[in-house]
Amino acid sequence: MQWFKELIIQPKLNDINIFYQNLHSLKEKISESDLTEKQKIELINFIKEEQKKLKTSFVDLLQSITPTIHQKIYFNLDKLTDCLTIAISNDELKLNNIKTFEKEIELPIKVSHNYILTVLYNFQGE
């Protein structure tokens, strides 16, 4: 399975890291306690666009090579997008509060990132 890691994973690690770095940039985009509907839509569209880029550049590639890993990562990204979308849409959350942001945005991003790396590096073949 070394070939899988060297030919598939290694070249795409940068795409994965950029995806998560871009999601971490949400912190700079949320500066007010109450987001307008327009701001919420822009943030949600940003998240979805970033997800789409990663799925196109990396996740879709896995489908023909390892459907199991493809499915795990695909669902993980969908779960993350849903989680972030719900947090941004929730009018009761004050996402500009550091603790709230960390719990509702940062933690799910970190958990998702760690999960994907764990799945990829623990892969032993199908």
C-alpha positions as CSV (number, residue, x, y, z in Angstrom):
1,M,0.0,0.0,0.0
2,Q,3.0,2.2,0.0
3,W,2.3,3.1,-3.7
4,F,-1.1,4.3,-2.7
5,K,0.4,6.7,-0.2
6,E,3.2,7.9,-2.4
7,L,1.2,8.2,-5.7
8,I,-2.2,9.2,-4.4
9,I,-2.0,10.7,-0.9
10,Q,1.3,12.6,-0.8
11,P,0.6,14.7,-3.9
12,K,-2.8,15.7,-2.6
13,L,-1.8,16.5,1.0
14,N,-1.4,20.1,0.0
15,D,-4.9,20.2,-1.3
16,I,-6.2,18.7,2.0
17,N,-4.2,21.2,4.1
18,I,-5.3,24.2,2.0
19,F,-8.9,23.1,2.4
20,Y,-8.7,23.1,6.2
21,Q,-6.6,26.3,6.3
22,N,-9.3,28.0,4.2
23,L,-11.9,26.8,6.6
24,H,-9.9,28.1,9.5
25,S,-10.0,31.5,7.8
26,L,-13.7,31.7,8.7
27,K,-12.5,33.3,12.0
28,E,-11.5,36.5,10.1
29,K,-14.7,36.5,8.2
30,I,-16.9,36.4,11.4
31,S,-16.3,39.7,13.1
32,E,-19.8,40.5,14.3
33,S,-22.0,38.8,16.9
34,D,-25.1,38.9,14.7
35,L,-24.5,37.9,11.1
36,T,-26.8,39.3,8.4
37,E,-28.5,36.8,6.1
38,K,-26.2,38.0,3.3
39,Q,-23.1,37.2,5.4
40,K,-24.5,33.8,6.4
41,I,-25.1,32.9,2.7
42,E,-21.7,34.1,1.7
43,L,-20.0,32.1,4.5
44,I,-22.0,28.9,3.7
45,N,-21.3,29.3,0.0
46,F,-17.6,29.7,0.8
47,I,-17.6,26.5,2.8
48,K,-19.5,24.6,0.1
49,E,-17.2,25.9,-2.6
50,E,-14.1,24.8,-0.7
51,Q,-15.7,21.4,-0.1
52,K,-16.4,21.1,-3.8
53,K,-12.8,22.0,-4.7
54,L,-11.4,19.3,-2.4
55,K,-13.9,16.7,-3.6
56,T,-13.0,17.4,-7.2
57,S,-9.3,17.5,-6.8
58,F,-8.9,14.6,-4.4
59,V,-11.9,12.7,-3.1
60,D,-13.4,11.8,-6.5
61,L,-10.0,10.3,-7.4
62,L,-10.4,7.8,-4.6
63,Q,-13.7,6.4,-5.8
64,S,-12.2,4.1,-8.4
65,I,-9.1,3.2,-6.3
66,T,-10.7,2.6,-2.9
67,P,-14.5,3.0,-2.7
68,T,-14.4,2.5,1.1
69,I,-12.0,5.3,1.8
70,H,-13.8,7.5,-0.7
71,Q,-17.1,7.0,1.1
72,K,-15.6,7.6,4.5
73,I,-14.0,10.9,3.4
74,Y,-17.0,12.0,1.4
75,F,-19.3,11.5,4.3
76,N,-16.9,13.2,6.7
77,L,-16.7,16.3,4.5
78,D,-20.5,16.3,4.2
79,K,-20.9,16.0,8.0
80,L,-18.4,18.9,8.5
81,T,-20.2,21.1,6.0
82,D,-23.5,20.4,7.6
83,C,-22.1,21.1,11.1
84,L,-20.6,24.4,10.0
85,T,-23.7,25.4,8.1
86,I,-25.9,24.8,11.1
87,A,-23.6,26.8,13.3
88,I,-23.5,29.7,10.9
89,S,-27.2,29.6,10.4
90,N,-28.0,29.5,14.2
91,D,-29.0,33.0,15.3
92,E,-28.5,32.2,18.9
93,L,-24.7,31.5,18.5
94,K,-22.4,34.4,18.8
95,L,-19.6,33.1,16.6
96,N,-17.4,36.1,17.2
97,N,-17.0,34.9,20.8
98,I,-13.8,33.0,20.9
99,K,-15.1,30.1,23.0
100,T,-18.2,29.7,20.9
101,F,-16.2,29.9,17.6
102,E,-13.7,27.3,18.9
103,K,-16.5,24.9,20.0
104,E,-18.8,25.3,17.0
105,I,-16.4,25.9,14.1
106,E,-12.7,25.2,15.0
107,L,-13.3,21.9,16.8
108,P,-15.4,20.3,14.0
109,I,-12.7,21.4,11.5
110,K,-9.9,19.8,13.6
111,V,-11.9,16.6,14.2
112,S,-12.6,16.3,10.5
113,H,-9.0,17.0,9.5
114,N,-7.7,14.5,12.0
115,Y,-10.2,11.9,10.9
116,I,-9.2,12.2,7.2
117,L,-5.5,11.9,7.9
118,T,-6.1,8.9,10.2
119,V,-8.2,7.1,7.5
120,L,-5.7,7.8,4.8
121,Y,-2.6,6.8,6.8
122,N,-4.2,3.7,8.4
123,F,-5.4,2.4,5.1
124,Q,-4.2,-1.2,4.6
125,G,-6.0,-2.0,1.3
126,E,-9.3,-3.5,0.4
